[in-house]
Amino acid sequence: MNENLMVLLEHQLGQAAAQDLVNLMHIPDLFSCGESGKVTRAELAQALNMLLFSGVLERVPSGRQYTQEIVTRGEKVMLDHGALRTVRWLDSGQLPPGEVAITRILRPLGYYLNGVYPLEKLKMTGRSYAHLDDPENISQFFVSELHPERFSIPFQQAVSRVIGQSRDPLTPAAVAQLHELERDGHLPLAQALELMPVLLACFARQHGVPFEVDYELLLSESAEMAWIATEGNVFNHATDRVADVIAVSEEQKKLGRPIKAQVEISASGRVRQTAFKADLLERQLIHTDGQVIVRQLPGSFYELISRDMIPESNPARLDLGFDTSNAQGIFKMTANSSVK
């Protein structure tokens, strides 16, 4: 096991939980060895992805149940990508607007823009980022931006009220460390250990508890923005790459699991996706009288994907693309009706 990767995981999770995560997840061959005390950008990226995936399992009971069954069968999760949502709105407090809040982290970690996907029905834009050092095996990021200017004026005003006082978790020290990482491709282990919790903090909600009236106004025009209001920049979903997603989907249906009725198939036929419906979680909102109330609202969810090789590619390579229709279908998994 790569020593640097293990230290990064243990520093955040503790030894036992870190070992459980390693036992659960496929670790690319790239990490079969490493230079002790010198953490590469790929090692940092892999550790970050694994820790973010661990966070999804904490928040998504259906995903946790599915992965427990995988472990029981002696199999492993192949993390294909994690997805998160941002808002491209200048009135966002200290936080940079839109995907910039995330890409300023991804680029130093070795990620490059791999595709742009207009999500017109949702009034959003999605972009995928793959890793330079091992794009087929290190998990991608799918980062979407919502465009409030395409919605009503009351909607825009509610967006400003919700995210207008956002904080920026990226510290000056972390900015300097990311600069060194982008320049050199590696960091000393001590600096990497300092940087990791700051990176994890960037994948969270950066604004305060929203008012219920604002949540309902946002929900009336965009289920995606309403989701952002309570969840922020956490992983909207994490995706397990499986050999035959259609077969897995049918198996989960037979078990009575809350999975999509139909598998989403890309125009090329090479990318096939399905997902479990988002679990309802307890989330706080502020009532008009100023009291904090608790509602059952959609949280994150667990996705499954199968990818085929691109037949005309030379050398042969996996289709790492996404499909606009697929993505918009998958996004509906967080549109569950809330429970008041």
C-alpha positions in Angstrom: 0.0 0.0 0.0 1.2 3.5 -0.9 2.6 4.9 2.4 1.7 8.6 1.6 -1.8 7.7 0.7 -2.3 5.7 3.8 -1.0 8.4 6.1 -3.3 11.0 4.4 -6.3 8.8 5.0 -5.4 7.8 8.6 -4.7 11.5 9.5 -8.4 12.2 8.7 -10.2 9.0 9.5 -8.1 7.1 12.0 -6.3 3.8 11.3 -9.3 1.5 11.4 -11.7 3.6 9.3 -8.9 4.3 6.8 -8.2 0.6 6.4 -11.9 -0.1 5.9 -12.0 2.5 3.1 -8.9 1.0 1.4 -10.5 -2.5 1.6 -13.7 -1.1 0.0 -12.2 0.9 -2.9 -10.2 0.0 -5.9 -6.7 1.7 -5.7 -5.2 2.4 -9.2 -1.9 0.6 -9.9 -0.2 4.1 -10.1 -0.3 4.1 -6.3 1.4 0.7 -5.8 4.5 2.6 -4.7 5.6 6.1 -3.8 8.3 8.2 -2.4 8.0 8.4 1.4 7.5 11.9 2.7 7.0 13.4 -0.8 3.3 13.6 -1.7 2.5 13.8 -5.4 -0.5 15.7 -6.8 -2.0 12.3 -7.9 -1.7 11.0 -4.3 -3.3 14.1 -2.9 -6.1 13.8 -5.6 -6.7 10.1 -4.8 -6.8 10.7 -1.1 -9.2 13.6 -1.5 -11.5 11.5 -3.7 -11.5 8.7 -1.3 -12.3 11.0 1.7 -15.1 12.7 -0.2 -16.5 9.3 -1.1 -16.4 8.3 2.6 -18.4 11.4 3.3 -21.0 10.4 0.8 -21.4 7.1 2.5 -21.9 8.8 5.8 -24.8 10.9 4.3 -26.4 8.3 2.0 -27.8 5.3 3.8 -28.8 3.6 0.5 -25.2 4.0 -0.8 -23.8 2.7 2.4 -26.0 -0.4 2.2 -25.0 -1.0 -1.4 -21.3 -0.8 -0.6 -21.6 -3.1 2.4 -23.0 -5.7 0.1 -20.1 -5.2 -2.3 -17.6 -5.8 0.5 -19.6 -8.9 1.6 -19.1 -10.3 -2.0 -15.4 -9.6 -1.8 -15.6 -6.9 -4.5 -14.5 -3.3 -4.6 -15.9 0.1 -5.6 -14.3 1.7 -8.6 -14.9 5.4 -8.1 -15.7 6.8 -11.5 -16.5 10.4 -10.6 -17.9 12.7 -8.0 -20.3 15.5 -8.8 -21.0 18.8 -7.1 -23.1 21.9 -7.8 -22.1 25.6 -7.7 -23.8 28.9 -8.4 -22.3 31.4 -10.9 -23.4 34.5 -9.1 -21.3 37.5 -8.2 -23.2 38.1 -5.0 -21.7 35.1 -3.2 -19.8 36.8 -0.3 -16.2 35.8 0.1 -16.6 32.7 -2.1 -15.5 32.9 -5.7 -18.6 32.5 -8.0 -19.4 29.3 -9.7 -17.0 26.5 -10.5 -14.0 28.8 -9.9 -14.4 27.9 -6.2 -13.6 24.3 -7.1 -11.3 24.5 -10.1 -8.8 26.6 -8.2 -8.3 23.4 -6.2 -8.6 20.9 -9.0 -6.0 22.3 -11.3 -3.1 22.2 -8.8 -4.1 18.6 -8.1 -3.5 17.7 -11.7 -7.0 18.0 -13.3 -7.8 19.3 -16.7 -11.1 20.3 -18.4 -12.3 17.2 -20.3 -15.8 18.2 -21.5 -18.5 20.9 -21.4 -22.1 20.0 -21.2 -24.9 22.6 -21.5 -27.8 21.5 -19.2 -30.3 23.8 -20.8 -33.4 22.3 -19.2 -31.9 23.0 -15.8 -30.4 26.4 -16.7 -27.0 25.0 -15.7 -23.7 24.2 -17.3 -21.7 21.0 -16.4 -18.0 20.5 -16.9 -16.0 17.3 -16.4 -12.4 17.3 -15.1 -10.0 14.3 -15.6 -6.6 13.7 -14.1 -3.5 14.2 -16.2 -1.6 11.3 -14.6 -4.2 8.5 -14.9 -7.4 9.8 -16.4 -9.1 6.4 -16.7 -8.5 5.3 -13.1 -8.3 8.4 -10.9 -11.9 9.6 -10.3 -13.1 12.5 -12.4 -15.0 15.6 -11.1 -18.3 16.7 -12.7 -18.8 20.3 -11.6 -22.0 22.1 -12.6 -22.9 25.8 -12.4 -26.4 27.2 -12.0 -27.1 30.5 -13.8 -29.5 32.6 -11.7 -29.7 35.3 -14.3 -31.9 32.9 -16.4 -34.5 32.8 -13.6 -37.0 35.4 -12.3 -35.9 38.5 -10.4 -37.5 37.2 -7.1 -35.5 34.0 -7.6 -32.3 36.0 -8.1 -33.0 38.0 -4.9 -33.5 34.8 -3.0 -30.2 33.4 -4.3 -28.4 36.5 -3.0 -30.0 36.2 0.4 -29.0 32.6 0.7 -25.4 32.7 -0.6 -24.6 36.4 -0.3 -22.7 35.9 3.0 -20.7 32.8 1.9 -17.3 32.3 3.5 -14.2 31.1 1.8 -12.6 28.1 3.5 -9.4 28.4 1.4 -6.8 30.0 3.7 -3.8 32.1 2.6 -1.5 29.2 3.6 -3.5 26.7 1.5 -3.4 29.0 -1.5 0.4 29.1 -1.2 0.6 25.3 -0.8 -1.6 24.8 -3.9 0.6 27.2 -5.9 3.7 25.1 -4.9 1.8 21.9 -5.7 0.9 23.2 -9.2 4.4 24.4 -9.8 6.3 21.3 -8.5 3.8 18.5 -8.8 4.3 17.5 -5.2 4.4 18.7 -1.5 6.3 17.6 1.6 4.1 15.2 3.6 3.8 17.7 6.5 2.3 20.4 4.1 0.1 17.8 2.5 -1.3 16.9 5.9 -2.0 20.5 6.6 -3.6 21.1 3.2 -6.0 18.2 3.2 -8.6 19.3 5.8 -8.7 22.7 4.1 -9.4 21.0 0.8 -12.2 18.9 2.4 -13.7 22.1 3.8 -14.1 23.5 0.3 -16.6 20.6 -0.4 -19.2 21.8 2.1 -21.9 24.4 2.5 -20.3 27.8 2.8 -23.4 29.8 3.7 -25.7 29.8 6.7 -29.0 28.2 7.3 -31.5 29.4 4.7 -34.9 30.8 5.5 -37.8 28.5 4.7 -39.5 31.1 2.5 -36.4 31.5 0.4 -36.0 27.7 0.1 -39.6 27.4 -1.1 -39.2 30.2 -3.6 -36.0 28.6 -5.0 -37.7 25.2 -5.1 -40.6 26.6 -7.2 -38.2 27.4 -10.0 -35.2 25.1 -9.5 -35.0 21.9 -7.5 -31.2 22.1 -8.0 -30.8 25.6 -6.5 -33.1 24.6 -3.5 -30.7 21.6 -3.0 -27.7 23.9 -3.1 -29.4 26.1 -0.5 -29.3 23.3 2.1 -26.3 21.2 0.9 -23.9 23.7 -0.7 -20.8 22.3 -2.5 -20.9 18.8 -1.0 -20.7 15.8 -3.4 -24.1 15.7 -4.9 -23.4 12.1 -5.8 -20.6 9.6 -6.1 -20.5 7.1 -8.8 -19.4 3.4 -8.9 -18.1 2.2 -12.2 -19.5 -1.3 -12.8 -19.2 -3.8 -15.7 -22.9 -4.0 -16.5 -25.0 -1.3 -15.0 -28.2 -2.6 -16.6 -27.8 -6.0 -14.9 -27.0 -4.3 -11.5 -30.0 -2.1 -11.9 -32.3 -5.1 -12.5 -30.9 -6.8 -9.5 -31.5 -3.7 -7.3 -35.1 -3.5 -8.5 -35.7 -7.1 -7.6 -34.4 -6.2 -4.1 -37.0 -3.4 -3.9 -34.3 -0.6 -3.8 -35.3 3.0 -4.7 -33.4 3.0 -8.1 -34.3 4.8 -11.3 -36.9 3.1 -13.4 -34.8 3.3 -16.5 -31.0 3.4 -17.2 -29.8 6.5 -19.0 -28.0 5.6 -22.2 -25.8 8.2 -24.0 -26.2 9.0 -27.7 -23.1 6.9 -28.5 -24.4 4.0 -26.4 -21.1 3.7 -24.7 -22.0 5.5 -21.4 -24.8 4.0 -19.3 -25.9 5.5 -15.9 -28.5 4.9 -13.2 -28.8 6.0 -9.6 -30.6 5.5 -6.4 -33.0 8.2 -5.4 -31.6 10.8 -3.0 -32.1 9.9 0.6 -34.3 12.3 2.7 -32.3 13.8 5.5 -33.0 16.2 8.4 -32.1 19.7 7.4 -32.5 23.0 9.3 -34.4 26.0 7.9 -35.4 29.3 9.5 -39.1 30.0 9.8 -40.5 33.5 9.3 -40.7 33.9 13.1 -37.0 33.4 13.4 -37.2 29.9 14.9 -35.1 27.1 13.5 -37.3 24.2 12.1 -36.3 20.8 10.8 -37.5 19.4 7.5 -36.9 16.1 5.7 -35.2 17.2 2.5 -33.3 15.5 -0.4 -29.6 14.9 0.3 -26.9 13.3 -1.8 -27.2 10.0 -3.7 -25.3 7.1 -5.1 -24.9 6.5 -8.8 -23.8 3.6 -11.0 -22.1 3.8 -14.4 -20.7 1.6 -17.2 -18.3 2.8 -19.8 -17.2 1.2 -23.0 -14.0 1.6 -25.0 -14.0 4.1 -28.0 -13.7 1.6 -30.9 -11.9 4.0 -33.3 -9.4 5.2 -30.8 -5.7 4.3 -31.3 -4.4 3.5 -28.8 -7.6 2.1 -27.3 -9.1 4.3 -24.5 -12.1 4.3 -22.3 -14.9 6.7 -23.1 -14.6 9.2 -20.2 -17.3 11.5 -21.6 -20.7 12.4 -20.2 -24.0 12.9 -22.0 -26.2 16.0 -21.5 -29.4 13.9 -21.6 -28.0 11.4 -19.1 -26.9 14.1 -16.8 -30.2 15.9 -16.7 -31.9 12.6 -16.1 -29.6 11.8 -13.2 -30.0 15.3 -11.7 -33.7 14.5 -11.1 -32.6 12.1 -8.3 -32.5 15.1 -5.9 -36.0 16.3 -6.9 -37.8 14.1 -4.3 -40.7 15.8 -2.7 -39.7 17.1 0.7 -41.5 16.1 3.9 -42.7 19.0 6.0 
